[in-house]
Amino acid sequence: MSDLRRILILALRLALLLLLCSGIVLTDAGVTEFDFGTLTLTSLKLLGDAHWSNGSVRLTRDLAVPYSGAGRVLYSEPVRFLCEGSRSPASFSTFFSFSVTNLNPSSIGAGLAFLISPDAESVGGAGGSLGLQGDSASTPRFVAVEFDTLMDVEFKDINGNHVGLDLNNLVSAEVSDLGSIDVDLKSGNIVNTWIVFHGSTGDLTVHISYSNMKPKSPILSTNVDLSLYLNDFMYVGFSGSTQGSTEIHSIEWWSFRSSFDSAPSPPPPVSNTTNLTNLSANQSPAPSLGPSGSEEKINGKSSCHNQLCKKGPGAIAGVVTASAFFLAIFAGVFIWIYSKKMKRVNKSSDTLASDIIRMPREFTYRELKSATKCFNSNRIIGHGAFGTVYKGILPDNGDIIAVKRCSHDSQGKTEFLSELSIIASLRHRNLLSLQGWCHEKGEILLVYDLMPNGSLDKALFESRIPLPWHHRKKILVGVASALAYLHQECENQVIHRDVKSSNIMLDEGFNARLGDFGLARQVEHDRSPDATVAAGTMGYLAPEYLLTGRASDKTDVFSFGAVVLEVASGRRPIENDAAVNNNNATCIKASNLVEWVWRLHREGMLLAAADPRLEGEFEEAEMRRVLLVGLACSSPDSDLRPTMRAVVQMLVGESPEPSVPRARPTMSFSTSQLLLSLQDSVSDCNAMVTTLSASSTSSMTSEGQSYFPGDEIV
């Protein structure tokens, strides 16, 4: 191995010497790149009505009273858009997520725009101007892609739901109807946008979708010479305005990247490799802009002249030939060493691979590290069972993903294998889709689709606008359908064991996706479950599961019942003791949601449990049916709980609403079950004593045992 190392070092030194002698200079490519995950408040300029709010930037005010105003947010540093000397425009790509919500849906207008402007100090007019252009004739030049929510005849708008390219003019040079791709700017849904401009060709494309996947076809595509509308340095950001409305324009995520094409033809492989290996994970989700050419720094400014062009043709040919020869030697040595190393790695991972069946794509660690900006803490979007979840953007295709980084201990590996082996074989529209996995460098990573509307608990308790009733009902039907599939339609029954609102994700259409299978177990149908240490979250756990540790489909049904009551009432399953007085109901103190709803039902006041934030915007018959289903599922007697297939039929109205007694049933527990539970407890105690005697530490792990933050228990 020492001989190989010496050969490798010698080859590298010779290649470096050859490059230095040839006069090739490998310098910084002058790339400008940033994203919301790494920006600080000082990196942005907030102008006019723009302000921070809960991790996003809002371009307009949060007012319930209609008003007219405008705001801008800009990256604080100017970006070079014209190449010094040649005056050719920079290539750039940007990805951003935004939403348009309205406190008063009948009040609409005007919209927002992605903006490139030389002005970083002022804001344009309100209303149809979108904050882009002022009243004076001396308004600085600008380039913008507008998202207009108001049809303005003055600016020749085609409708109140379109995207347009504005070039120094509010009358769009190119425009497309967003209704053609079923995107409604005023829906309140998060809209994802990809804008790509190739400086060498002048091609500009705009892709728009509710989905995290970049559409195959752009909504807007044109060829334009942006050098006619750009200064050497410009600011990038967003502008938005209202026109006698209560629209709120929020930028939820933004990434941007710009660079200069070195020449019409591709640059040499040396500079190509150098630049591509340094691409950031958060470049805007779009195809590659093309490799950036080598640049030379002169007096602190970027020069866009390629250094190789200063050499004669013979010198270039000699350099390329010699470089190729030494690189071939280096590659041969490297491949031989790498193959030897991979044999050892493959041998060590045979055990892991044998546990994985019918797996989706296997990602490399490098891909996921790049996608999450080295697992930057600013990219954390949640904490699941045995792992942290990060937001990522795949650099090769721009897809937005969620990366679950599992715990490094043996328990984390066990849960990783459990989650991977179970969910990889599941196929249902209401289950969170697993894109792939990675097991390298001691890391265990799972890759999922990222849900643009987050988790159900955040939609219920953290959203400024109440989740509408029709969304809530659709979500419950979706989760019930997923559980019916797991319990009764899979080859082996799957017990989720952690059904709760924070594990229910919402896609762009507020369809439910049940996720986090870290605690799930597979059992044969009609087989009694094994006893384990109860794991889950208080408020969702069935009483018999807490007592015996035996999870079954009935314990999942109880958890689902708690979710149903949570969705209908807008209350968390466990709250501090507080007086509750919904819809003039009798003041009842209750920290447990299930108990509280049972008391209201006993007093004939079931509809008083409805979420007051809905302000009565629901059909009473539907609300009553949903609340009764929640009570039936959360019955203390597991034998009285319906199957999930029956629950689906009741929720969609295919079968009558359940007959729920006014008095809450008592828990049914047979003598044989009690004896079996006691035997399991004795066995567990014996095993614990044995383990503690054999170990010099107080650390102990067993199947089903885990630690959860907050109100989760083991």
N, C-alpha and C positions, 0 to 999 in steps of 0.2 A: 504493500500500500504506500510506503514511503517513496518508492520509485515512481509510482503513478502520480503522486502528489508533486514530485519534482518536475515530471514531464508536463503536468498541467500548468504549473507556475511558469515554466520556460515558454510554453506556447502562448500564454497570456502576455508575457513580457515582450516576445517577438512581435505579436500582433500590435501591442501598444506602441512599440518603437517604430514599426512600419507606418502606423497612422500618424505619429508625430512627425516623422521625416517627410511624409507626403504633404504636410501642411493642412491636413483636414482638421477643422476645429469643431468639436462637438460642444455646443453651448445650449443654453436654455432656449426653449422653443417659443417663449413669450406667450404662454397660454394663460388666459384668465379663466378662473374656475372657482365656483363657490356654491353652497347650498344652505338651506335653512338649518340643517342639522349642525353646522359648524359656525354659522354667523352669530355675532353678538349684537346687542342693541346699538353699539357704536358703529357697527358696519352698515347700518341702514339710516336713511334720511326719511323721516316722516313729515310730510307737508300737508297743510290744510286740515281736513277732517280725519286724516289717517291716524290710527292708533293701534297699540297692541291690545289683544284680548284673548286670554286663555291659550297662548302659544301660537296664535295666528295673527295676521295683520288685517285689520278692517279698514277699508278705504273710505267708508262713510260712517256717519254717526249711528248709534243705537238709540233711536228715538221712536216712540210709538205715535208721535205726531208728525204728519207729513211735512217735509221741508225740502229745500233745494240747496245742495252743497256739493263740494268736490274735495278729493284728497289724493295724495300720491305717496308711494313708497319707492325709494330708489336705493340701489347699491351705492354706498357713499364714495367709492373710488371710480374715477372715469375709466372707461375701457377704450383701448385703441381699436378703431373700426376701419381705418384706412392705412394701408401699408406705406411707410415712408419711402418716397422715391417713385414707386410704381403707381401709387394711388389706387391700388386694387383693394376691394373690400374684404374684410375678414369673414371667414366662415364662422357660424355660431349655431348652437342648438340650445334650447331651453325646454324644461319640463316644469309644469306647475299644476297644482290642484286648487280649485276655487269653488265657492258656492255663493249663490244668490238667495238669500232668505228674505222674508217679508213679514213684519209684524202685523201688517194689514194687507192681506192678499189682493184686495180690490184697488190698492194703490201701487202702481207700477212705474218703472223708469228710474234711471236711464241705462246704466250698464257700466262696464269696465273694459280696460284694454291693457295689453302688454305694450310697453312703451320704450322706445329708444330716442333720447332727446339730449341736446347739449345743455339744457337748462336744469339746474339742480336746486334752484332757489324759489321758484314760483309754481303756482298751480293755475291751470286754465279754468274756463268757466264751468258752471254747473249745467244741469239739464243735458240736452243732446250733445253738448261739447265734450262730455265724458272727462272733463278736466284736462283735455289735450290741448285746446287752443283758447287763447284769450280773446278779448274784444278788439285789441289793437291790431293793426295791419302788420306790425313788426314782430308777430309771434315767431319764435325760433322754429327752424325746420324740425320735423320729427318723422319717425316711422312707427307705426302702431298696428297691432292686430286687435280689432275691437270685438267685443261680445255685447251686442246691443239688445236691451230688453224693451225698447220703446221704438215704435215706428215713427220716425220724424220726417215729414214730407220735405222740410227744408234741405235735408241732407240726402234725399232720394233713397231712403231706407226701403227695402223690399218688404219687411215685416218687423215685428217686435221680438224676433228670435233668430238672429243671424250672426254670422262671423264675417268680418271684412278686413281688407288690407288698406290702411290709410297712409298716404304718402304726402305729407305736408298739406293735407286737405281732409276735412271731415266727410267729404263725399268719397266713399270707398272706391279704390281702383279695381278691386276684385271683391266679390261678395258671394256668400253661399248660405242657403237656408238650412238651419240646424234641424228643422223638422224632418228633413230628408233622411237623417240618421237617427231619428227618434230621441233627440236630445232637447230637453226643455230647460233653458237657462233659469227659468223662474220656479222650477220644481223644488228647489231647496236641496237637491242631491249634489254630491260632490262631483265636479266635472274635471276630468283629466285632459291636459292639453300638451301636445308635443309640437314645437315649432323648430324647423330646421332650414338653414340657409347655407348654400354652398357658394362661397365667394368666387371660385374659379369658373363656375358655370352660370351663376345667377339664379339657380333653381331654388324656390322657396316653397315649402310644404307645411300645411297645418293639419294635424290629426287630432280628433276630439272624440272622447268616449267616456261613458260612466265607468267602464271597466278599467282594471289596471293593465290589461293587455293592449298594446298599441295596435290600432286597427290596421288592416292591410292596405286600405285605400285612404288617401287624404280627403278631408272635406274641402280643402282649398289648395290648389297647386297653380303656381304661376312662375314666369321667368321675368326677373326685374333687375335693373342695374341700380343697386342701392348706393353706389358711389355718388350718384346725383343728389342723394338726399342725406348724406352723412357727412359729418365733420371728422377731422382726424381722431378726436376723442369725444365720446358720447357717454351719457349715463343710461343705465338700464333699470327698469322697474315696472310699476303698474300705476294706473290712474283710474279713478272711478268717480261717478257722480250720481246724484238723485235729481229728480225733477218733480217736486211736489209729491214725494213718495216716502215710504218708510223702508225702502230696500236697504239691505245690509250686504256689502260685497266683501267677502272674506278670502284672503289668500292663505290656504292651509299648508302648502308646500311649494318650494321653488328651488330649482337648481339651474345653473347656467354655465356654459362653457364656450369660449371663443378661441380661434387660432387662425393663423395665416397659412394658406397653401403656398408651398415654396415655389412651385412652378406648375404649369399646365400638365406636365408629365410627372409620373410618380418619382419621388426622391430615391436616392440610393438606399439599399437595405440597411446600411449601418445606422443612418439617422432614423429610418423607419422603426427599427427595433428599439432604439433608445426612447422614442416618444411613446410608442404603444405600451411599453412596460410601465409607464408612469401615468396612464390614464386613471382618473379617479373613479371611484364607485358611483359618485353622485353626478357624473356628467348627465346632461339631460337625456332621458330615455329616447334615443333615436339611433339610426344607423351611424356608423363612424363618419366623421366629417372628412376623413382622409387624413393621412399622416401629415404632421407639421414638419416643415423643412428646418434645417439647421439655421440658426440665426446667430449673428455676432452682435454683442453689446458694444455700442460706441457712445461714450459720454453719457451713459445711463439710458440711452434710447435704443429701441430694437431696430436693427437694420434687416430688411427682408431679402438681401442678396445672398444667394447660396455660395458658400466658399469654394465649392468644387468647380463652379463655373469660371473661377479665376485661373484655373489650371489648364494646361494644354491638353488636347485629346490623348496624346501619347502617355502623359503622366497619369491621366485618369485611368486609362486602360491598364497600365502597369500596376497601379494601386489596387484596382479591383481584382486583377488576376492574383497578385500576391496575397491580398487579404483573403480571397476565397480559398487559396491553398492552406494558409495557416488556420483559417476558421474550420476547414474540413478536418485537419488534424485534431484541433481542439474538440470538435463535435464528436469525432470517433472516440477519443479518450473519455469524454463526458458520458457518451451513451453506454460505453462498457462499464464505467463505474456505476452509473445510474441503474443499469440492468442488474448488477450484483446486489445493489441496495434494495431494489424492488422485490427481488426474490425473498429477502429476509422479511420485508414488510408484508408481502403476500402470505408468507407462511404464518406470521403472527396474527393475521386477520382472518385466517381460515375459519376459526371458531365463530367469529362474528358473522361472516358471510353465510355460514350454514344455517344461521337462525333467521335469515331474511329470504322471503319467498315472493316472487312476482313484484319486484321492487320497481318504483318509478326511477327517474333519472338520478344518477349518482353525480353530485356536484364535487368539484375540487375545493379544497379549503381556501385556496387562493381566490377563487371566484367569489365565495361568500364573504371572505375577509374584505375584499375590494367592494363588494356590494353594500356592506354595512359600515364602510369607512373605518375598518379595523375595530369593529364592534364598539363604535363610539357610543358613549353613554347618552348622548343627545338623540341617538336613534332608538332608544328603548321605548317600546310602545305597550309593554305589558309583562306580567309575570305569571306564567302558567305553572302547573304541577311539575316540579323538578327542573325548572329552567326559566331563562329570561328570553323574551321575544323582542327582536329587533326589526326595524323597517329597513329594507334593502332595495337597491335598484341594480338589476343585472346589466353590466356594461355592454354585453354583446347584443342584446335586443331591446333593452329599455324596460322590460317587464318589472313591475313593482311586486315585491315579495315580502313575506314575513319569515324571519329566520329564528327558530327556537334553538337556543344554545343550552343544551342539557347540562345538568350537574356533572361534575367530574368524578364523583365518588362511585362506588360499586352499585349503590342504590340507584343513582342516576342512570347508569348503564343498563340496569335491569328494566327501569321504566322506559328507557329509550327503545330497547328491544321489544318491550310489550306494545308500546304505542306504534312502533314501526310495523311489526308483524301483523297487528290487528287492522290498522287503518289502511295499509297498503292493499288489502284484499277487499275493501269496502267500496261500493259504488252507489251513491245516492245523491240526488240533487240538493238535499238539505244537510249534507255532511261537508265539513271543511275539507277542501281538496288538497291532498299532499302532492306537491310537485316533485320532491326528491329528498335526498339525504346526503350526509357526508360523515365519514369517520376517518379523520386524519389528525396527526400531531396530538393525539390524546383528546381531541375534541369530538363531541357528538352533536351533530346539527341536523335539524329537520327543517325543510323548506315548504311553506304553504303559500297559497294565494293570499294576498293582503286584502282584507275587506274594507272598502272605502268608508263605510258608515260605522266602523268600529264595533264595539260589543253592545249587547242589549242593555246592560246595566248603565253604561254611559249615555245611551240614547234615552233611557228613562229618567236618570237622575242628574245628568250634567248638561244636557242640551238646553239651550235657551228657549227653544220652541218645543212645546209638548209633543210627544210622539202621537200622531193621529190614531184614532181607534181602528181604522181599516188596516193600518200597518201592524198594529198590535195583534189583531186577530189573525192576519196572515202569518205572522211570526210564530204564533202558538200552533197553528195548523202545521207549519213546516217542521217544527221541533217534534211534535207528536208523530208526524209521518216518519221522521228519521228514527225515532225510538221504536216505532212499530217495526221498521225494517231491521233494526239491530236485534230486537227481541224475538221476532217471529219469522223473518224472511231470510236470514243468513244461514249458511250451512251449519255453523255453530253459533249458539246464542251469545251475544255480546252484551255484557253488563257494563254500562258506562261508569257508574259509581261517583260521578262528579257533575251531575246535571245542575247547572246554576246559570244565572243570567250573564255572568262575566265570561262563561264558556260558550255563549251563543253569539256568533258573529253575524253581522248584517252586510250584505253585498250592496251593489249600487242601487238595486231596486227594493231594498229593505226585505229581501228574502233571507230567512234564517239559515245559518250554517253551524251545526253543532260541532264543536271541536274539543281539543285537549283530551286525548285518550290515554294520558299518562297513568291513570288509575284503573283503566278498563281491564276486564277479564273476559276470556272466552270460556264457555262451558258447553257441554253437550246438552241438547234439548232434553227437558224432563229429568235432568240430573240435579240432585241437591247440591247447592254451592258449598264450597269449603269455607270454614271459619277463618277470618283474618282479623287483624286489628282494624277497627273502624277508621276510615279516612274520608275526609270530605270537609264540608263547610257547615257550621251550625246554622240551623234554620231550614236546611234542605235535607237533613238526615232523618230517615225513618226511625221511629222508636225501637222497633225490633232489631234494626241494624246496629244501633248503639248498644243494645243489650247483648246480642249474640255475636256480632261481627260477621254475620252471614249476609252478604249482598246478593240480591236476586233481582229479577225483572220488577218485582213489586216494590223494592226499595227505590229503583229508578222512577217508578210511577209516582211514589210519594214526593220525590224531588221535583218532578215535573209539576205536580200539584202546587207546590210552593211557588214555582216560577209562574204558573197561571195566576195565582192570587197576587203575586208581585206585579205582574203586567197589568192586571185589571185595576188594582188599587193604587199603583204608584208608590207603594211603601216597600221598604226592604224587609226581608224575612225576619231579621232581628234588629230592633231599634231600642234605644233607651226609653225607659218608661216615660210616656208622654200622653197628655190628654188628646184624644182624637175626637173631632166633632165634624164629621163629614155630612154635608147635606142635612144639617139640623138633627143629626143622630144623637142619641143619648151619650153623654161624655163617658167613655170607657177607657180605662187605663190598661194597656197591654203592650208588652215588648215583643211578643211572638205574633207574627202576622197570621199564621194559621189559626191560633187560638182566638184572635180578635175577630176574624171573619166568622168563625163558628159561633161566637157569642152574638154577633149581629144577626146571623141566620136564626138563632134560637129565639130572638126577640122580634122576628118578622121584619127586620130592617136590612135585608141582604144588599139591596141596591145602594145603601149608604156607604158601602165599601168601595164604590166606584171612585176612580181618581178624580178629585175635584179640579185638577188642571185641565181636564177634558171639557169642563164647563157644559156638561150635558150633551156634547156632540157625539152621541152614540144612540143606537136603538136599544131601548130598555130590555126588550126580549132577548137580544143578543148578549147584552151584559149579564143578565140573569143566568142564561145558559152557560156562559163562560165561568161565572163564579160557582155555579153548582158543579161543573166539571172539576174545578179546582178543589172544592170540598170533597167530592167523591174520591179524587186521586189521593188526597191527603188524609184519608180516614186512618185513625190509629189501628184499626183492625185490617191487616193486610189482605184478608180473604174478601173484604168488601170492596177493595179497589178494582176498578175495571182494567182490562188489558189496554195497551196503547192502540191497538187496532180499533177497539170499541171507542176509545177517546177521539180518534180521528173522525169516526162516523158521527159522533155526537157534536163535535165542533163544527163540522160542515153542514149539519142539519139532516144527515141521512138516517139518523135514528133519534128517538125522543131524548129529551134532556134527562139526566139521571135522577132517580128518586133518592133524595138525601134526607135522612131524618132530622128533625129540628134539634134533638139532643145529640151531642157528639158521642159516637160509639166509644166503648171502652176497648182497651187493647186485649186482644185474644192471644193467649199463650198457653200451649198444652204442656202437660207434665213431661212428656217425652222430649219436647223441645228444650225445656228447662234443664233436664238431666243431661242432654247432649251438649248444651251450652256450658254447663258446669264441667263436664269432661274435657271440653276444649280448653276451658280456662285453666284447669289443672295441668293439662298437657303443656299449655303455653307457659305456665309458671315453672314447671320442671325444666323446660327448654331454656328458660331465662336463667334459672339457677345454674344449669350446666354451662351456659355461655359465659356467665359472669365468673364462674370458677376457673374457666380455661383462659380467660383474658386478663391481662394486667391493666386494661383500661376500662372505663365505664361506657365505652362506645358500643352500641349494639344496633344492628339493622336486621330486619326480617321482611318477608313479603308483606306488602301493604303498609309497612310502617314508614312514616315520612314526616317531614316538617313543612308546615305551611305558614306563611306570614299572616298577620291580622287575626281574623276570627276563625281561621281554619284549624282543625284539630286532628289529632291522631288517636 
